């Protein structure tokens, strides 16, 4: 295998992995650019040694997702040290420590932290999690980069669990938010516009077939459909759901 050719061929999954980590941990602008350069530099080290270590135990995208996460962990540990929960959080328990990490280090809002933690611990009443979050909220602060705790680092080290516990959980959250945003947007549309989108996406019909089914001219329907697409994209972006998020969901239909 020519490692440099492999690096070139892997640019798209590398790009998606970097975008995922940056979005997940709040890296924007110069921070995101610096991290991208760090990833590229690491992948080029020792004649692309990281890529040469890939043996096909998983698909390349999964392997690169783990690699990029490891690079992020190493960078954060180098710059900030590892996350240590406060004495108060340790006294309350691991869920309180998780909430504290999400809010104080990962920069999540209290609502997002409660939602994500409740999803990860379905056996714990949400009211208990909300009560624990109240003490965290009083100390809330944000960071531009996010050192992950030792538990997350161990999870990412276990290749066989990383895709399930990290990527799938993230996709599940995006999928749920996308469903909610879609349902909310579709309710605002006239019935015929909803039918156009349904025939396009659910039935996979061509525009000519849609025009015949609706009894309308085909040429104006192209413009109408494009406007529906633009409005739909804007509605999703307003909810923080990007085209890359949707593309990733479509590429992994079997995560659930």
C-alpha positions as CSV (number, residue, x, y, z in Angstrom):
1,X,0.0,0.0,0.0
2,X,1.3,3.4,-0.9
3,X,0.6,5.4,2.3
4,X,0.6,8.8,0.6
5,X,-1.9,7.6,-2.0
6,X,-4.0,6.2,0.8
7,X,-3.8,9.6,2.5
8,X,-5.1,11.3,-0.6
9,X,-7.8,8.8,-1.1
10,X,-8.9,9.2,2.6
11,X,-9.3,12.9,2.4
12,X,-13.1,12.9,2.5
13,X,-13.5,10.6,5.6
14,X,-10.7,12.5,7.3
15,X,-12.6,15.8,6.6
16,X,-15.8,14.3,8.0
17,X,-14.0,13.1,11.1
18,X,-12.4,16.5,11.7
19,X,-15.7,18.3,11.2
20,X,-17.4,15.9,13.7
21,X,-14.8,16.5,16.4
22,X,-14.8,20.3,15.9
23,X,-18.6,20.5,16.0
24,X,-18.8,18.1,19.0
25,X,-16.3,20.0,21.1
26,X,-16.9,23.6,20.0
27,X,-13.8,24.3,17.9
28,X,-14.5,27.2,15.5
29,X,-12.5,29.5,13.3
30,X,-8.8,29.5,14.0
31,X,-9.1,26.7,16.6
32,X,-10.7,24.4,14.0
33,X,-8.1,25.3,11.4
34,X,-5.3,24.6,13.9
35,X,-6.7,21.3,14.8
36,X,-7.1,20.4,11.1
37,X,-3.4,21.1,10.5
38,X,-2.5,19.1,13.6
39,X,-4.5,16.1,12.3
40,X,-2.9,16.3,8.8
41,X,0.6,16.6,10.4
42,X,0.0,13.6,12.6
43,X,-1.2,11.5,9.6
44,X,1.9,12.4,7.7
45,X,4.3,11.5,10.4
46,X,6.7,8.6,9.9
47,X,5.6,8.0,6.3
48,X,1.9,7.9,7.2
49,X,2.5,5.3,10.0
50,X,-1.0,5.7,11.3
51,X,-2.5,4.8,8.0
52,X,-0.1,1.9,7.6
53,X,-1.3,0.5,10.9
54,X,-4.9,0.1,9.5
55,X,-5.5,-3.6,9.0
56,X,-9.2,-3.6,7.9
57,X,-10.6,-4.7,11.3
58,X,-13.2,-2.0,10.8
59,X,-14.0,0.3,7.9
60,X,-11.6,3.1,7.2
61,X,-14.1,5.8,8.3
62,X,-14.5,4.2,11.7
63,X,-10.7,3.9,12.1
64,X,-10.2,7.5,11.1
65,X,-12.9,8.7,13.5
66,X,-11.0,6.9,16.4
67,X,-7.7,8.3,15.2
68,X,-8.9,11.9,15.0
69,X,-10.5,11.6,18.5
70,X,-7.2,10.3,19.9
71,X,-5.3,13.2,18.3
72,X,-7.9,15.5,19.9
73,X,-7.4,13.8,23.3
74,X,-3.6,14.1,23.1
75,X,-3.8,17.7,22.2
76,X,-6.2,18.6,25.0
77,X,-4.2,16.6,27.6
78,X,-1.0,18.4,26.4
79,X,-2.6,21.8,26.6
80,X,-4.9,21.5,29.7
81,X,-4.3,18.3,31.5
82,X,-7.0,15.7,32.1
83,X,-10.4,16.6,33.4
84,X,-10.9,16.1,37.1
85,X,-14.4,16.3,38.6
86,X,-14.8,18.5,41.6
87,X,-15.1,17.1,45.1
88,X,-18.8,18.0,45.2
89,X,-19.5,16.2,42.0
90,X,-17.6,13.1,43.1
91,X,-19.5,13.1,46.4
92,X,-22.9,13.1,44.5
93,X,-21.8,10.4,42.1
94,X,-20.7,9.7,38.5
95,X,-23.7,11.2,36.9
96,X,-23.1,14.5,38.6
97,X,-19.5,14.3,37.4
98,X,-20.7,13.7,33.9
99,X,-23.0,16.7,34.1
100,X,-20.2,18.9,35.4
101,X,-17.9,17.8,32.6
102,X,-20.5,18.5,29.9
103,X,-21.3,22.0,31.3
104,X,-18.0,23.3,32.6
105,X,-15.6,21.7,30.1
106,X,-17.5,20.9,27.0
107,X,-19.5,24.1,27.1
108,X,-22.9,22.5,26.7
109,X,-26.0,24.3,27.9
110,X,-27.7,22.9,31.0
111,X,-30.6,21.7,28.9
112,X,-28.4,19.9,26.4
113,X,-26.3,18.4,29.2
114,X,-29.4,17.1,30.9
115,X,-30.9,15.7,27.7
116,X,-27.7,13.9,26.7
117,X,-27.1,12.5,30.2
118,X,-30.7,11.3,30.5
119,X,-30.3,9.6,27.2
120,X,-27.1,7.9,28.3
121,X,-28.7,6.8,31.6
122,X,-32.4,5.8,30.9
123,X,-32.7,4.0,34.2
124,X,-32.2,7.2,36.2
125,X,-35.3,9.5,36.6
126,X,-34.9,12.7,34.6
127,X,-36.0,14.7,37.6
128,X,-33.0,13.4,39.6
129,X,-30.6,14.4,36.8
130,X,-32.2,17.9,36.6
131,X,-31.8,18.3,40.3
132,X,-28.1,17.4,40.1
133,X,-27.7,19.9,37.2
134,X,-28.8,22.8,39.4
135,X,-25.6,22.8,41.4
136,X,-23.5,22.5,38.2
137,X,-25.3,25.5,36.7
138,X,-24.1,27.8,39.4
139,X,-20.5,27.2,38.4
140,X,-21.0,27.1,34.6
141,X,-18.1,28.3,32.5
142,X,-16.9,27.6,28.9
143,X,-13.7,26.5,27.3
144,X,-12.6,26.6,23.6
145,X,-11.2,23.1,23.8
146,X,-12.3,20.1,25.7
147,X,-10.1,17.7,27.6
148,X,-12.0,14.5,27.9
149,X,-12.1,12.5,31.1
150,X,-10.3,9.2,31.5
151,X,-13.5,7.2,31.0
152,X,-14.0,8.7,27.5
153,X,-10.4,8.2,26.7
154,X,-10.7,4.5,27.6
155,X,-13.8,4.2,25.5
156,X,-12.1,5.7,22.5
157,X,-9.1,3.4,23.0
158,X,-11.4,0.3,22.7
159,X,-11.8,0.2,18.9
160,X,-14.6,-2.3,19.0
161,X,-16.8,0.0,21.1
162,X,-15.8,3.5,19.8
163,X,-18.1,3.7,16.9
164,X,-21.1,2.5,19.0
165,X,-20.5,4.6,22.0
166,X,-19.3,7.8,20.4
167,X,-20.4,8.1,16.8
168,X,-23.7,6.3,17.1
169,X,-24.7,8.3,20.2
170,X,-23.9,11.5,18.4
171,X,-25.9,10.4,15.3
172,X,-28.8,9.4,17.4
173,X,-29.0,12.9,18.9
174,X,-28.7,14.5,15.4
175,X,-31.4,12.1,14.1
176,X,-33.8,13.0,16.9
177,X,-33.2,16.7,16.5
178,X,-33.7,16.3,12.7
179,X,-37.0,14.5,13.1
180,X,-38.3,17.2,15.4
181,X,-37.2,20.0,13.1
182,X,-38.6,18.3,10.1
183,X,-42.0,17.7,11.7
184,X,-42.1,21.3,12.9
185,X,-41.3,22.6,9.5
186,X,-43.6,20.4,7.6
187,X,-46.5,21.6,9.7
188,X,-46.0,25.1,8.4
189,X,-46.3,24.0,4.7
190,X,-49.5,23.9,2.6
191,X,-50.7,20.3,2.0
192,X,-49.5,20.2,-1.6
193,X,-46.0,21.3,-0.7
194,X,-45.8,18.6,1.9
195,X,-47.0,16.1,-0.7
196,X,-44.3,17.2,-3.1
197,X,-41.6,16.6,-0.5
198,X,-43.2,13.3,0.4
199,X,-43.2,12.1,-3.2
200,X,-39.7,13.3,-3.7
201,X,-38.1,11.8,-0.6
202,X,-40.3,8.9,0.5
203,X,-41.4,7.6,-2.9
204,X,-38.4,8.7,-4.8
205,X,-40.5,10.0,-7.7
206,X,-39.1,12.0,-10.6
207,X,-40.2,15.6,-11.0
208,X,-42.1,14.6,-14.2
209,X,-44.0,12.0,-12.3
210,X,-44.8,14.4,-9.5
211,X,-46.1,17.0,-12.0
212,X,-48.4,14.4,-13.7
213,X,-49.7,13.2,-10.3
214,X,-50.5,16.8,-9.2
215,X,-51.7,17.9,-12.6
216,X,-49.3,20.9,-12.8
217,X,-46.7,22.0,-15.3
218,X,-43.3,20.4,-15.0
219,X,-41.1,23.5,-15.6
220,X,-42.5,25.7,-12.8
221,X,-42.4,22.7,-10.5
222,X,-38.6,22.6,-10.6
223,X,-38.4,26.2,-9.2
224,X,-41.1,25.4,-6.6
225,X,-39.2,22.3,-5.5
226,X,-35.9,24.1,-5.3
227,X,-37.5,26.8,-3.1
228,X,-38.9,24.0,-0.9
229,X,-35.4,22.6,-0.6
230,X,-33.9,26.0,0.3
231,X,-36.6,26.6,3.0
232,X,-36.1,23.1,4.4
233,X,-32.3,23.5,4.6
234,X,-32.8,26.9,6.3
235,X,-35.2,25.4,8.8
236,X,-32.7,22.6,9.7
237,X,-29.7,25.0,9.9
238,X,-31.7,27.2,12.3
239,X,-31.8,24.1,14.6
240,X,-28.1,23.7,14.2
241,X,-28.3,20.8,11.8
242,X,-25.9,21.1,8.8
243,X,-25.7,19.5,5.4
244,X,-22.7,17.5,6.7
245,X,-24.9,16.1,9.5
246,X,-27.6,15.0,7.1
247,X,-25.0,13.5,4.7
248,X,-23.5,11.5,7.6
249,X,-27.0,10.2,8.7
250,X,-27.7,9.1,5.1
251,X,-24.4,7.3,4.9
252,X,-25.1,5.4,8.2
253,X,-28.8,4.3,7.9
254,X,-28.2,1.2,10.1
255,X,-27.0,2.9,13.3
256,X,-30.2,2.4,15.1
